[in-house]
Amino acid sequence: MSEGYKIRDQTLPHFVTATVVDWVDVFTRKNYRDIVVGCLYFCIKEKAMILYGYVIMSNHIHMVVQSGDGELSDLLRDFKKFTATKIIEKIKSDPESRRGGVGAF
């Protein structure tokens, strides 16, 4: 697995992209987008996240973010882990299929 970009100055704002494993289109569903937004608000309130802007795409999120306590790497790690855990829990508790269901032929 690639180590990715190394944040050299933890105190400055950064443009960050977080992707879904295998680029699966998870965020086409509103309930999963809502989880991401809720996790962002949680990090703003509880983790000193300074969020300048974000956009949620079908399989990734872009954001301009800064850590109020100077630990951006830790903040991003915690955000991604917390968000992934919540989404996986939701997928397991509310299973769905893109095949079949209401309106399917």
N, C-alpha and C positions, 0 to 999 in steps of 0.2 A: 504494500500500500504506500502511496506517495505521502510524503510528509507535508506537502503543500507549502504555502507561503509563510515565511517567518516574519512575525511582527517585530520590527526593530524598536519602534517607539510606542510603547503601550499606552501612552497618554494622549496621543493624537487621534482624530477621527480617521476612520478607514472605510473604503468602499469594500463590502464583503458580499460574496455570493456563496450560499449554502445550497447544495443540490441533494435531491432524493437519490438513494442508491438505485443504480441502473436506470436513472432518469424516468422512473415510473410517474405517470401523471396523477399523483395523489391529490394535488390542490385544485383539480377540476370540481371537486365536491366542496360545497360551502362549509359543511361541518368540519372539514379538515383545515380549511383556511381560517375558520373561526378559532380553532385551537392555536394556530400560529399567532394570531393577533392577541389572544389571551396570554400566551406565553411571553410575547413582547411586552405587554402591559405589566405582567408579573416582574419581568427583569428590570423594567423602568422603576417600578416601585420598590422592589426588594434587593436588586443587585446593582444599583447605581448606573444602569444603562442610560446613556444619552443617545436617543434615536433621532436623527435628523430627517430621515425619510426611508421608506421601504416600498417595494413592489413585490407582490406574490404572483409568480408565473405558474404555469401548470405543473412544473416539476422542480422548481427552484425558487429561491427568494434572494432578492438583492436588497441591501441596506447600507446606509451610511450611518455608522455607529461609533460611539466612543465610550470608554469606560470612565465613570466618575471617580473611581478609586485607582485608576492607572493599571488595571490588570485585564486588558482586553482579551488576551488569549484564554484566560480562565473564564471570563464572561461568555465568550463565544462557545467554549466547550460546554459550559453549563446550560446555555440556551439550547444548543443543538441536542444534548442528551435529554433534557427535560421535555422538549417539544417532541422528539422522536418517541419517547416513552408514552406520552399522552396520546399521540396519533396511533401507535401500535395498540394501546389499550382500547381505543375507540374502534379500531378495525376488528379486534377480537370480540368486543361486546356487541357490535352491530354489523355482523357480516353481511356483505352484499355482493352481488355479482353484476358485471356489466352485461352479462348474457341473461336473457329471461327477465322476469319481473313485469311490472306494469307497463303496458304498451308494447311489449315485445311480441314478435311474430314467430 
